[in-house]
Amino acid sequence: MKTDIEFTKAADQEMEAILARLSDFDPDELECDLAIGVLSMLFADRTRCIMNRQTAAHQIWLAAGVQAWHFQRDEATGEWTDTKGRGPLRRILAEVLSQKLQRPISL
């Protein structure tokens, strides 16, 4: 990303697209809220998964339990990928959701 504005736009678009996919879930198993660059996912057991944009680093961060990931956008593909090579954002989030909800989830 060249500027903070470009980063913010791209990060917000990604989080809005993920929120749109999550809005299909039963609110009794997963409640989601997106505000000011923070996507909060609340599970039935009252635990949370948090995704937020980090403008200074031009990254999206994801935290679930004791695990955390940092994602940067690949300018060539537009995909958000973990900075430690653990994979793309949507796949990792789908794995977190699948484990938490105990059923296969794809994003």
C-alpha positions in Angstrom: 0.0 0.0 0.0 1.2 3.4 -0.8 -0.8 5.4 1.6 -2.7 5.0 4.8 -5.9 6.0 3.0 -5.4 3.2 0.4 -4.7 0.7 3.2 -7.7 1.7 5.2 -10.0 1.4 2.2 -8.6 -2.1 1.3 -8.7 -3.3 4.9 -12.3 -2.0 5.4 -13.4 -3.7 2.2 -12.0 -7.0 3.3 -13.6 -6.8 6.8 -16.9 -5.7 5.3 -16.8 -8.7 2.9 -16.1 -11.1 5.8 -18.9 -9.5 7.9 -21.3 -10.1 5.0 -20.4 -13.8 5.0 -20.7 -14.0 8.7 -24.1 -12.4 8.8 -25.6 -15.6 7.5 -24.7 -17.4 10.8 -27.3 -18.0 13.5 -27.0 -15.2 16.1 -27.3 -17.8 18.8 -23.9 -19.3 17.7 -22.1 -16.2 16.4 -22.7 -12.5 16.8 -20.6 -10.1 14.7 -20.1 -6.3 14.8 -17.9 -4.1 12.7 -17.1 -0.6 13.9 -14.2 1.7 13.3 -11.9 -0.9 11.8 -12.6 -3.6 14.4 -14.6 -6.8 13.6 -15.7 -8.5 16.8 -17.0 -12.1 16.7 -18.8 -13.3 19.8 -19.5 -17.0 20.2 -22.2 -18.7 22.2 -19.7 -19.5 25.0 -19.0 -15.8 25.3 -15.5 -16.0 23.9 -14.4 -13.6 21.2 -12.4 -13.5 18.1 -11.2 -10.0 17.1 -10.0 -8.7 13.8 -8.7 -5.2 13.4 -6.8 -3.0 11.1 -3.4 -1.7 12.1 -2.9 1.4 10.0 0.6 2.2 11.1 1.8 -1.3 10.1 -0.6 -1.6 7.1 -1.8 -4.9 8.4 -4.9 -6.7 9.5 -4.5 -8.4 12.9 -6.6 -11.4 14.0 -6.7 -12.8 17.6 -8.5 -15.9 18.7 -7.9 -17.2 22.2 -4.1 -17.3 22.7 -3.3 -17.2 19.0 -2.7 -14.2 16.8 -1.9 -13.5 13.2 -0.8 -10.5 11.2 -1.8 -10.2 7.6 -0.4 -8.0 4.8 -2.1 -7.4 1.4 -0.3 -8.9 -1.6 -0.6 -6.1 -4.1 -0.4 -8.5 -7.1 -3.3 -10.7 -5.9 -5.2 -8.5 -3.4 -5.1 -11.4 -0.9 -4.3 -10.8 2.7 -1.6 -13.3 3.8 -0.1 -14.0 7.2 3.3 -12.4 7.6 4.8 -15.7 9.0 3.7 -17.7 6.0 0.8 -19.5 7.8 -1.7 -18.8 5.0 -4.4 -16.4 3.8 -6.7 -14.5 6.1 -10.0 -16.1 5.0 -8.6 -19.6 5.3 -7.2 -19.1 8.7 -10.4 -17.4 10.0 -12.4 -20.3 8.5 -10.3 -22.7 10.4 -10.8 -20.7 13.7 -14.5 -20.7 13.1 -14.7 -24.4 12.1 -12.9 -25.3 15.3 -15.0 -23.1 17.5 -18.3 -24.0 15.9 -17.4 -27.7 15.4 -18.4 -27.8 11.8 -16.8 -27.0 8.5 -16.8 -23.3 7.6 -15.5 -21.8 4.4 -15.1 -18.1 3.6 
